[in-house]
Every structure is written in C-alpha cells, then in structure tokens.
C-alpha cells in the first residue's frame, strides 16, 4: 500500500512523482496531494501478456484532492473527477490504453485531503465475466452459464433468503442459503448456527432489482475488490436442463455433477 505524502514537497507544487506497482492487486493512498503522481503498473508477468490485461480501479469512498486520468504518450483522458461521489463505482480499461496520472487539484488546506483507490489487474476474459462493465443485469446464455460454472470463483446451489438494498452504494446484498457447495476460492460461504447450515452473501447492482423468491438457483460469481460479485445465476432447474443437453452432445466444458 504505497502512501506518498504531498507535505514532503509542498513547496514544489508542480512536482511529478513516479510510483511503480508490481502486484496484480492492491491499493494506493496519496496523503495531502500536491503536484502529480504517475502510477506505473508493472506486474510480474511477461510483457507479451500485457495486451490481455484489464485494469480496474475503485476509488476510496472519501477520496478527495485529485483528478485521476488515463495517460498515454502525453494525452490525458479523465477517469475520476475530484469530488465525484459515485459510491462503489469501478473504472476499467485495457492495460495497453495507458497508465494512471493522478493530478492534485488546487486546495486551500491539503492536510484535509487524501486521494486513494484500490486496483486490480485481470485477464480480459475474466473482466468481461464480471457483469459490471456492460449489461450487468442481462440474463446469461446457456453457453455463458456453462462457462461460468468452470471458471467462477464460487459456484453454489442455493436459495435467496433475503435481499438488503443500499441506495447510497447503489448495491444489493443477496443473503443466500446454500444447498450444495460446488466450489469457492474464498470463504464467502460458511457454516453458521447450531444446525450447521451454509450461508453467505453476494453483492450485485441495485438496478438489477433482485428480490427474495422461492426455488433454487445456481449462483456463480467472482471476487472483485475483496467482495463476492454475482455472475450468472439461472434457476437451478434451467441449469440442469442446459447441462444435460450439453453433456448429451459432448459440449459441456467441464464436469460438475448438477444433481
């Protein structure tokens, strides 16, 4: 978590500082911003793979004091304007589109300002699966569901116990009761209560209008900025149908045993 501070060079308000980030995910916090930061993302992978990477950033809730630009060969494209209070908004772009240029805005009192954001580097195919960039509420096709079963960070059969909506964050939290756990990479779903029931929570966009209802679903999704985000979620009986049809034709991309 790099934490440069503008107070160390307050008298040089046009200074530009370079920051190099080697990890595939993390956060940067710029205290008392003055001048500008050039954020260089240099993951420990082959440069040949850079063209397959997507970069996503998520500003801290109270981030203030600087504009964040996408910069390539001296051209700037505004990504996040100082003071933009769009909670939980994520900004994504292709790695080859450029780096990040964070420029402090004029302030009377910089000591009250901290600019910061989380970042993630991911394969472009994974990024497109997140349903956060385009058509996040669109139902998945049969092919997309079957692929999600093979590639998602979590896959479960479960029911919607409750939905909590947070207008400020423009998000919904789906409280899920688990009937069968196929896979999870993080401890999203855990045993709770005396009866040993598996439960967990999944985040999605408020605009998708998820509501509690009867019946089982196949929930798939990915971890994104440390939170489980909903991917494809067909009714379980529909998943059984599409899985059987694909298996009969030898077209299912992986085995899961949907019973």
HELIX and SHEET records of a PDB file:
HELIX    1   1 UNK A    6  UNK A    9  5                                   4    
HELIX    2   2 UNK A   47  UNK A   52  5                                   6    
HELIX    3   3 UNK A   95  UNK A   97  5                                   3    
HELIX    4   4 UNK A  110  UNK A  112  5                                   3    
HELIX    5   5 UNK A  124  UNK A  129  1                                   6    
HELIX    6   6 UNK A  142  UNK A  151  1                                  10    
HELIX    7   7 UNK A  206  UNK A  208  5                                   3    
HELIX    8   8 UNK A  236  UNK A  248  1                                  13    
SHEET    1   A 5 UNK A  16  UNK A  21  0                                        
SHEET    2   A 5 UNK A  36  UNK A  41  1                                        
SHEET    3   A 5 UNK A  99  UNK A 104 -1                                        
SHEET    4   A 5 UNK A  66  UNK A  72 -1                                        
SHEET    5   A 5 UNK A  75  UNK A  80 -1                                        
SHEET    1   B 4 UNK A  25  UNK A  31  0                                        
SHEET    2   B 4 UNK A 114  UNK A 123 -1                                        
SHEET    3   B 4 UNK A  53  UNK A  59 -1                                        
SHEET    4   B 4 UNK A  91  UNK A  94 -1                                        
SHEET    1   C 6 UNK A 189  UNK A 192  0                                        
SHEET    2   C 6 UNK A 197  UNK A 205 -1                                        
SHEET    3   C 6 UNK A 171  UNK A 184 -1                                        
SHEET    4   C 6 UNK A 154  UNK A 166 -1                                        
SHEET    5   C 6 UNK A 217  UNK A 224 -1                                        
SHEET    6   C 6 UNK A 227  UNK A 230 -1                                        
END                                                                             
